[in-house]
Amino acid sequence: MNKRTIHIIGNEFTRDFYREDLNAWWTYRLGIYENYCLASIKNQTNKNFVLFMMLKGYSTNFKDKIEQMLIDSKLKYVIQIIGETSIEEALKQYLDNIDVVYHTRIDSDDMFHYDVVNEIQSYEYEERRALLFSKGYCYDCRRNKLQHYYMPAPPFSTIMYPIETYLDEEKQDEYKGFKSHDAIGSTMKLIRLSENKFIVNVHDTNRITIYHDDRTIFKGHESETEIPADQVDNILNDFGISSMTYKLKMQQ
């Protein structure tokens, strides 16, 4: 990655939910973000990136709280309110002399290993190139259980864009050529990255991810073999968390 490239790590709270306990739901969800996802991003040895937080709908009520988390992280960050500010407006202070964008997406409850940014930035730009982690871990933070996990095309990919394409959402969609992350391999030039560099987190507000207690085989991969309990803390430490994170920070 050269000096005319900006690396963006994208987080988002853009889905609306219709529940009676919305404030409680979002308070819990933001705790998961701060103590797991953001903790792993803060843990990166290479901090040459900008954290890009996108908000929409009910989550905008928590903008001040989210921004304080980002301030406390001491990371470079921007916040975009969808429908109010454009990508270019949100990023304007970082765009001088930039030709290329590496955009890395991570769900707001998942985690990256401490050297993920270093690995991503070791690859040079190529048009329609995507970098993908497929084999990592699944963690049930409530029970402190960790297992191997495999996804052929997970949502946390890095896509390389020309700057003029990245700043236009319509051009972004045309450039990618896919709507769901499952189809990324049909239009992008994929490079699969190192194993065991991400964690998907299972908690009380998950919509999809499930921790399977029984060992299963996924398309020929032993994807859900459980990690022995005495090895869990060493692995979690590389993601900036510990086995006590849920008890000490989420149950205060």
N, C-alpha and C positions, 0 to 999 in steps of 0.2 A: 504494500500500500504506500503510495507516494504522498508528497506534501500537498498535492492538489486534490486530495481525497478526504472526505469526511465520513467517519463511521458513526452511524446512528443506531442506538439500541432502543427499540420501540416497545413501550408499555401502553396499555389502553384500558379504560373503563368506559365502554361505549354501548353496553347493552342495558336496556331497561327491563325491570322486573316489576310485576304487579303483585305485591304482597302487603299484608297488614303490618308486618314488622320490618318495613324497608330501612328505617334508621338503624335498627339492631343488625339487620343483614349486612348493610354497608359498613358499619363499624367493625364487625367481625372480619369482613372481606378485606378491608384496608389494613387490619392488623396482620392478616396473612401476607398481604403484599409487603408491608414494612419489614416484617420479621423473617420472611423467607426469600421472596423474589428480590426485593431491593437489597437485602443483606448480601445476597450472592453477587449482585452487580457491584456493590461497594467493595467486595472482596477481590475484585479483579486486580491482578498485578499490573496490567497495562490499563491505564485510565484515559487513554487517548480516544475518547468517544464522547458523544453527546447523548444523554438520555432524553428521549422524546415521549412525553406523556400526552395521550389524547383522551379528552373527556367529552361526554355527551349525555344529555338527559339528566337523570336524577343524580348521577355522580358529580355533576357540577356544583351541587350543594356542599360538597366536601372539598372544593378546590383549595380553600385556605389550608385545610388540614393536610391535604396531599402535598401542597407546595412546601409546607413546613418540613415534611418528611424529606423532600428533595433538597431543601436548604441544609438540613442537618446531615445529609449524606455527604455533603461537600463535593458532589459530582457536578459537572456541567450539565445543565438540563434546560429544556423548554417545555411549555405547556401549550397545547392547542385545544381550544374549545371548538369542536366540530360545528360548522355552520356560522361561526363568528369570525374565525381567523383562518387564513390559508396556510398551507405548509410553508410557503415562501415567507409569509409574514412572521410565522412562529420562529423560523430558523435564520432570519435575516442577519443577525449579528455574527453568524458563523459561515457565511456563504462567500466571502471575499476570496477570489482566486481559486474557487472549487470547480473541478471538472467532473468528478465522479463521486457517487454516494454508495457506500456499503450500508444496507439497511438490514439489521438483525432484529427479528421479532421474537419476543418471549412472552408467553402468557403471564398475567400478573400474579399467579400463584406458583409458578415453576421456578427452577433455579439452574444456574450455570456454574460449572467448575471454575476455579480461580484463573485458569490459563486459557479460557475460551477466546477472549478478545485477542490474545497473542496469536493463537492458531489461525483465527479468521484473517487477521491482518498480514499473515505470512503469504497469502495468495494474492497474486497480481490481478489487476482488472482484466476482465474479458466480457464482451457484450453478452448479455443473457446468461451469465454464469451464476449458479446458485450453489451455496455451500450448505451441507445438510448433516446434522447429527441424527443417527438412527437408533443406536444402541446406548441406553443409559440406565437410569434407575426409576422406580416408582416408590414413593415414600408415603406411608400413612403416618402423618405427624401426630395424630391422636394416640396411636398405639406404639409409636416408635418402631415400626416394622419397615424394612427396606428390601426390595427385590429387584432383580434384573428386569429390564423393560425394553421392548423392541417396537419401533414404529417405522414402516418403510418410508413414510413421508410425513413427519411430524410438523406441527405448525411453527416451530422455532427454526426457521431457515434464515440464511443471509442471501440477499439478492443484490447484485451489482447493477447500478443504474448510471447512465449519463445524467448529469445534473438537470438538464432541461426536461428530461423525461420524468425524473423523480418529483419535480416541483409541480407537475400537472397530473392530478389524479386520474383523469381520463387516459392520458398517455401511459401512466403506470399500468393500468389495467390492460391496455392494448399490448404493451411491452411484455408483460408477464404471460398473457395468453391463457390464463387459467383463473377460475373463480375460487375453487377449493384447494387447500394446500395438498390434498391427496393427489391432485393431478399435476403437481409441479414438474415431475419427470417428463411429461409429454411435450413441454415447450422450452424448458430451461436446460442448460448444460450443467449437469449435476456433478459435484465432487462430494463424496461422502467423507466426513471428518472422523476424528478419533472416537473410540468407544468410551463410554462411562463419563461423559462430559455434561450431562444434564440430569435433572431430577424432575419428574412430574409429581405434584403434591396432591395427596388425598386428604380432605378435611371436611368440615360440616357444611360447606356451601358449594361443593362440587356439582357440576351439571352433568358431566360425562365420565371422567376418569374413575376407575374402580380398582381397588387393590384386591387381587385374587389370592386367597390363602392356599389354594391348591395349585401345585405346579402344572403349567400347561405348556404346550408347544404351539408357537405361532409361525406358520409357514416355514417350518423347518428350523426355527430358532428356539432355543430354550430360553424363552423370553421372560419367564416369571419365576425363576429359581430364587428362593429366598436367601438373603445374605445372613450369615451367622450373627447372632446378637453381639458377640464380642468384637465384630469388625465394623459395626454400624457407625460408632462415633468417629473413627478415623476417616471414614468416607465423608460423613457430614461436615467435618471440620474443613475439608477442601472446598466446601460450598458456602462457608461462612456461617454455619449454624451448628447446633449441637442437639443431642437427644433431649436436652432440658428446655429447648426453645419454646415448645408448646406450653409446657407446664409453667415456666417462669414468665413468659411474655404474653401468652394468649389467654391465660386463666387468672390474670391479675384482678 
